[in-house]
Amino acid sequence: MKHASMAFRRPPVRSMAFALTLLAGLPALAGEPRWPPPAPAPAVVQPDLQAPVPMRRRQTTADFRAPAASVCSDMPRMREVPDPDPQPPERVREIPTLVGKVPHRRELHEMAPPPPPPAPMIAADTAVRVSEVADARAASSPPAMQRPATPVTAGVVDDNADFGGFRQFLQRHPEAARLGRDVSVRQRLRVIDAQGRPVPDAEVAVSAANGARMWARTDAGGQAWLHLNAFDDRDSASYRVDVRRAGQQARAQLRRGQKDALEVRLPTAAATPRARLDLVFMVDATGSMSDEIDKLRASLRDIVRGIEQLPSRPDVCLGLVTYRDRGDEYFVRSWDLTGNVAAFQQVLDGVRAGGGGDMPEAMNEAFAHAVQALDWRGPATTRLLVSLADAPPHMDYPPPHYDQTMLAALGKGIKVFSVAASGQDTTGEIVQRQIAQYTGGRFIFLTYKDASDPGSGPGRETVHDVADYSVDTLDALVLRLVREELAQLPQG
């Protein structure tokens, strides 16, 4: 296993020939690596109205800004993404084509009576006082539903641990070639300090001589998966890898196709501050998602209490993004990261399912907003996004599309746990699994006693194309994944 690191002393004469030989093998790039600028909000990207093309694309510039917030807000602040097309589009119900799949629950919702009038709108980009949220909800919202008597069970698979199985899944579904990015070529990167401990949240810039570039941040275990074909369309033979963290820098060469992981060592021991966790929930809030929203609402306190009691005693901030579709009551809403758990719970209590009508929803736009617009905290933070959806994104809407956003998520160090609710079709499964796999997360899916009947109660069966999965209650599963992530952090 080879690695190269920057030294801060003059090398002896006998090592100069070796150093020159090593540097000659690096891509011929002038100047320093192009790091994304630190800022809590990204530059505005104008939509490209052309349909996505199923071919590899080269990335040369970062379309995100590095996370830089230092603290979370005391009160949840609501922001709203306006509907780009206020006129309701023609809605045609799309029935999933997966053999043996039950009809989507949205069909039943369409036959239900209309929902009660919505709560008064709260101005965007303003601090939301808890009392105002409570008063508005009491005046015009229906009472919160009671916690379901039976638990919601879910399974989980790690497509990075079984990467061959994941590639076979993509090959079984030809439409995967028209979605996302080529993730068939990947390399594992580990960043360690002078004592051999993992370095979490280290910034990584990967550069090819042809100008192709990608960015990543290491996870809590100091690791990142680098997917070369996702950003380089020319099959470069080698790449320059620059790593930095807290003023320290190192550089190494990555060879395409090398079998061993690339290990980069920073020159001194890394500090081990108190663990910081940014945890954001992104929820499809259309009518068919009422069961999952009720479960999330009821179990959030248990999840947060369990996280706060972990050995690392993390400093936790919570955020929420909800979305529907064009022509609905709203398009995308978010409540920025806050450390006030009670206030966040009240915001979640006010979320209601409604709208929808066709199968796809505004998932692309919500994902881009969650990654690009929320004030994620800066260095030495573990950033997790839990996405809960029962429908795929509208790929017929203008960009941003999920594949570009997942590249930005990796660049900002946001790991995604994708949760597929009952009714999710094959397209949605492909999208959710690729987002989770690319960012180093997990694919989670709800399970039932009878896979063909979501009303059959908790069980181990699923309609998704998965194998060899474990099952637990949804809240216990989310807590376990968070605990496993934080357990990778180096101990002081």
ABEGO torsion letter per residue (X at the ends): XBBBBBBABBBBAAAAAAAAAAAAABBBBBEBBBBBBBBABBBBBBBBABBBBBBBBBBABBABBBBABABBBABBBBBBBBBABABBBBBBBBBBABBGBBBBAAAAAAABBBBBBBBBBBBBGBBBBAAAAAAAAAAABBBBBBBBABBBBBBBBBAAABAAAAAAAAAABAAAAABEBBAABBBBBBBBBAAGBBBBGBBBBBBBAAGBBBBBBBBAAGBBBBBAAAABAAGBABBBBBBBBGGBBBBBBBBBGBABBBBBBBABBBBBBBBBBBBBBBBBABAAAAAAAAAAAAAAAAAAAAAAABAAGBBBBBBBBBBBBBGBABABBBBBBBABAAAAAAAAAABBBBEEGBABBAAAAAAAAAAAABBBBBBGBBBBBBBBBABBBBAABBOBBAAAAAAAAAAAGBBBBBBBBBGBBAAAAAAAAAAAAAAGBBBBBBBBABAABAAAEBBABBABBBBGBBBBBAAAAAAAAAAAAAAABBBX
